[in-house]
């Protein structure tokens, strides 16, 4: 009887591993953004956590509206991440500059 328990455990464990391999969510590589409208990039990337108008989303993202954060700081946080905010190193160059400017213009 003990042999059947071990065999059953191995079969179920193997089936579980196969299930995970088939149905896992593949890691999506981010497209490198080097140009683009700051508002459009913000809506696509930042608004999910920080809100459409920078008002914040509860515990997800801090409010950005009206804070007038230095562009250097905004770019650093976007590039490297900070606290709960993940790094977004795929936003570079003019795209990064445009998002930082847009964040500073939020009323």
Secondary structure as the mmCIF struct_conf table of DSSP 4:
data_model
#
loop_
_struct_conf.conf_type_id
_struct_conf.id
_struct_conf.beg_label_comp_id
_struct_conf.beg_label_asym_id
_struct_conf.beg_label_seq_id
_struct_conf.end_label_comp_id
_struct_conf.end_label_asym_id
_struct_conf.end_label_seq_id
HELX_RH_AL_P HELX_RH_AL_P1 UNK A 2 UNK A 23
BEND BEND1 UNK A 24 UNK A 24
HELX_LH_PP_P HELX_LH_PP_P1 UNK A 26 UNK A 32
STRN STRN1 UNK A 33 UNK A 33
BEND BEND2 UNK A 35 UNK A 35
HELX_RH_AL_P HELX_RH_AL_P2 UNK A 38 UNK A 41
HELX_RH_PI_P HELX_RH_PI_P1 UNK A 42 UNK A 46
HELX_RH_AL_P HELX_RH_AL_P3 UNK A 47 UNK A 50
TURN_TY1_P TURN_TY1_P1 UNK A 52 UNK A 53
BEND BEND3 UNK A 54 UNK A 54
TURN_TY1_P TURN_TY1_P2 UNK A 58 UNK A 59
BEND BEND4 UNK A 60 UNK A 61
TURN_TY1_P TURN_TY1_P3 UNK A 65 UNK A 66
HELX_RH_AL_P HELX_RH_AL_P4 UNK A 71 UNK A 80
STRN STRN2 UNK A 82 UNK A 82
TURN_TY1_P TURN_TY1_P4 UNK A 83 UNK A 84
STRN STRN3 UNK A 85 UNK A 85
HELX_LH_PP_P HELX_LH_PP_P2 UNK A 86 UNK A 87
TURN_TY1_P TURN_TY1_P5 UNK A 89 UNK A 90
STRN STRN4 UNK A 91 UNK A 91
HELX_RH_AL_P HELX_RH_AL_P5 UNK A 93 UNK A 105
#
